[in-house]
């Protein structure tokens, strides 16, 4: 379960105040709202990339508000995927496992499994620069899932994709939802995405107070 209580954050002149949010364990939640309302800032704060001014973030009952990003058990896919362009797909998927000192055999098995789950098995030995937008998003999703996070944060993962790529990745996300591997918070401005994916629907107009 993700619990956010009385959270306040600032990014330059932008601020969010007194945010309360609860997502049940294993649920797929979609937060809808227009651009610029603070959806991405909320994800970055939960992920540990933007500090909270005050309030509390709990994941599975554990207070993670002041923990560094790597210690939170949170996987994060930003809008641009933020893949390491100098590394292969395989190396991108292995990154989170290597910094956690997984054994090589276990890492290789996990890479194979996660690549299969996101439909990226055929991409493992390719460079990031050779991938299409949809392929990059598959790899970004796989990298975020590789270490087995308790919470997955998705920031507009489908927005920049063409119709076919969007439909294919939507199918990957539906399969992920069905497996209940983690709690998911997906932000978007698309009512169609929310209608198809959301088990819990959240409205930025009710949650986010700048």
C-alpha positions as CSV (number, residue, x, y, z in Angstrom):
1,X,0.0,0.0,0.0
2,X,1.1,3.5,-0.8
3,X,0.1,6.1,1.7
4,X,0.9,9.8,1.3
5,X,-0.2,12.1,4.2
6,X,-0.2,15.9,4.3
7,X,2.6,16.0,1.8
8,X,4.1,19.4,0.8
9,X,6.8,19.9,-1.8
10,X,8.4,22.8,-3.8
11,X,10.2,23.0,-7.1
12,X,11.3,26.5,-7.7
13,X,8.2,28.7,-7.6
14,X,5.9,25.7,-7.9
15,X,4.5,24.0,-4.8
16,X,2.0,21.3,-3.8
17,X,0.4,21.5,-0.5
18,X,-1.3,19.1,2.0
19,X,-1.6,16.2,-0.4
20,X,-3.3,13.0,0.9
21,X,-3.3,9.8,-1.2
22,X,-3.9,6.1,-0.6
23,X,-3.5,3.3,-3.1
24,X,-4.2,-0.3,-2.0
25,X,-1.5,-3.0,-2.2
26,X,-1.3,-4.4,-5.7
27,X,-3.7,-2.0,-7.3
28,X,-3.3,-0.2,-10.6
29,X,-4.1,3.5,-9.9
30,X,-4.3,6.2,-12.6
31,X,-4.0,9.9,-11.7
32,X,-5.5,12.1,-14.4
33,X,-5.0,15.8,-14.9
34,X,-3.8,18.5,-17.3
35,X,-0.1,19.3,-17.9
36,X,1.5,21.5,-15.3
37,X,-0.7,20.6,-12.4
38,X,2.0,18.7,-10.5
39,X,1.5,15.1,-11.4
40,X,5.2,14.6,-12.4
41,X,6.4,16.4,-9.3
42,X,4.4,14.1,-7.1
43,X,5.9,11.0,-8.8
44,X,9.4,12.4,-8.4
45,X,8.8,13.1,-4.7
46,X,7.6,9.6,-4.1
47,X,10.5,8.2,-6.0
48,X,13.0,10.3,-3.9
49,X,14.1,12.7,-6.7
50,X,12.4,15.7,-5.2
51,X,12.5,16.2,-1.4
52,X,9.3,16.6,0.6
53,X,9.1,19.9,2.6
54,X,6.8,18.2,5.1
55,X,4.4,15.3,5.4
56,X,4.9,11.5,5.1
57,X,5.2,8.9,2.4
58,X,4.7,5.3,3.5
59,X,5.1,2.2,1.4
60,X,4.0,-1.1,2.8
61,X,3.8,0.6,6.2
62,X,7.4,1.8,6.1
63,X,8.2,5.5,6.2
64,X,10.3,6.2,3.1
65,X,9.9,10.0,3.2
66,X,13.6,10.7,3.9
67,X,15.2,7.6,2.4
68,X,17.5,7.9,-0.7
69,X,15.9,6.9,-3.9
70,X,17.7,3.6,-4.2
71,X,16.5,2.5,-0.7
72,X,12.8,3.1,-1.3
73,X,11.9,0.0,-3.3
74,X,10.3,2.2,-6.0
75,X,10.6,1.7,-9.8
76,X,10.2,4.9,-11.9
77,X,9.6,5.4,-15.6
78,X,9.9,9.1,-16.5
79,X,8.3,10.6,-19.6
80,X,11.5,10.2,-21.7
81,X,12.5,6.8,-20.3
82,X,15.9,8.2,-19.3
83,X,17.8,5.1,-20.6
84,X,21.5,5.0,-20.6
85,X,22.4,5.5,-24.3
86,X,25.9,4.3,-23.9
87,X,24.7,0.9,-22.7
88,X,23.0,-2.0,-24.5
89,X,19.4,-3.0,-23.7
90,X,20.8,-5.9,-21.7
91,X,23.1,-3.6,-19.7
92,X,20.2,-1.2,-19.1
93,X,18.1,-4.0,-17.7
94,X,21.0,-5.2,-15.5
95,X,21.9,-1.8,-14.1
96,X,19.6,-1.9,-11.0
97,X,20.7,-5.4,-10.2
98,X,24.4,-4.7,-10.5
99,X,24.3,-1.8,-8.1
100,X,22.5,-4.1,-5.7
101,X,25.2,-6.7,-6.1
102,X,23.1,-9.5,-7.5
103,X,25.1,-12.6,-8.5
104,X,25.8,-12.9,-12.2
105,X,23.7,-16.1,-12.7
106,X,20.7,-14.6,-10.9
107,X,21.1,-11.3,-12.8
108,X,21.1,-13.1,-16.2
109,X,18.0,-15.2,-15.3
110,X,16.2,-12.0,-14.2
111,X,17.1,-10.1,-17.3
112,X,15.8,-12.9,-19.5
113,X,12.5,-13.1,-17.5
114,X,11.9,-9.4,-17.4
115,X,12.7,-8.9,-21.1
116,X,10.2,-11.6,-21.9
117,X,7.6,-10.0,-19.7
118,X,7.8,-6.7,-21.6
119,X,8.3,-8.1,-25.0
120,X,12.0,-7.1,-25.4
121,X,13.8,-10.4,-25.7
122,X,14.8,-9.7,-29.3
123,X,16.2,-6.4,-28.3
124,X,18.7,-7.5,-25.6
125,X,21.9,-7.0,-27.7
126,X,20.9,-3.8,-29.4
127,X,21.9,-0.3,-28.6
128,X,19.4,2.3,-27.2
129,X,20.0,4.6,-30.2
130,X,18.6,2.0,-32.6
131,X,15.3,1.5,-30.9
132,X,11.9,3.0,-31.8
133,X,9.9,5.0,-29.3
134,X,7.8,2.0,-28.3
135,X,10.9,-0.2,-27.9
136,X,12.5,2.3,-25.7
137,X,9.5,2.5,-23.5
138,X,9.5,-1.3,-23.2
139,X,13.1,-1.3,-22.1
140,X,12.5,1.6,-19.6
141,X,9.6,-0.3,-18.1
142,X,11.7,-3.5,-17.9
143,X,14.6,-1.6,-16.2
144,X,12.2,-0.1,-13.6
145,X,10.8,-3.6,-12.9
146,X,14.1,-5.5,-12.9
147,X,14.8,-5.4,-9.2
148,X,11.3,-6.2,-8.2
149,X,10.0,-2.9,-6.8
150,X,7.1,-2.8,-4.4
151,X,5.8,0.3,-6.2
152,X,6.0,1.3,-9.9
153,X,5.6,4.9,-11.0
154,X,4.7,5.6,-14.6
155,X,4.9,9.2,-15.9
156,X,2.9,9.5,-19.2
157,X,4.4,6.3,-20.5
158,X,2.2,6.2,-23.6
159,X,1.9,9.8,-24.7
160,X,4.7,10.0,-27.3
161,X,3.9,6.7,-29.0
162,X,2.2,6.0,-32.3
163,X,-1.0,4.1,-32.3
164,X,0.4,0.6,-32.8
165,X,3.2,1.1,-30.2
166,X,0.7,2.5,-27.7
167,X,-1.7,-0.5,-28.2
168,X,1.2,-3.0,-27.7
169,X,2.5,-1.3,-24.6
170,X,-1.0,-1.0,-23.2
171,X,-1.2,-4.8,-23.5
172,X,2.1,-5.1,-21.6
173,X,0.7,-2.9,-18.8
174,X,-2.6,-4.9,-18.7
175,X,-0.6,-8.1,-18.3
176,X,1.5,-6.5,-15.5
177,X,-1.7,-5.4,-13.7
178,X,-3.0,-8.9,-13.9
179,X,0.1,-10.4,-12.4
180,X,-0.1,-8.2,-9.2
181,X,3.7,-8.0,-8.9
182,X,3.6,-4.5,-7.5
183,X,1.4,-1.4,-6.7
184,X,1.3,0.9,-9.7
185,X,0.7,4.7,-10.0
186,X,0.3,5.9,-13.6
187,X,-0.2,9.6,-14.4
188,X,-1.8,10.7,-17.6
189,X,-4.1,13.3,-19.2
190,X,-5.8,10.6,-21.3
191,X,-9.3,9.5,-20.3
192,X,-8.9,6.4,-22.6
193,X,-5.8,5.2,-20.7
194,X,-7.6,5.6,-17.4
195,X,-10.7,3.9,-18.6
196,X,-8.8,0.8,-19.8
197,X,-6.1,0.5,-17.1
198,X,-7.4,2.0,-13.8
199,X,-8.6,0.0,-10.9
200,X,-8.4,3.2,-8.8
201,X,-9.0,6.5,-10.6
202,X,-7.7,9.7,-9.1
203,X,-8.4,13.3,-10.1
204,X,-5.6,15.9,-9.9
205,X,-8.3,18.6,-9.3
206,X,-9.2,16.9,-6.0
207,X,-5.7,15.9,-4.9
208,X,-3.2,18.4,-6.1
209,X,-3.3,21.9,-4.4
210,X,-0.6,24.3,-5.6
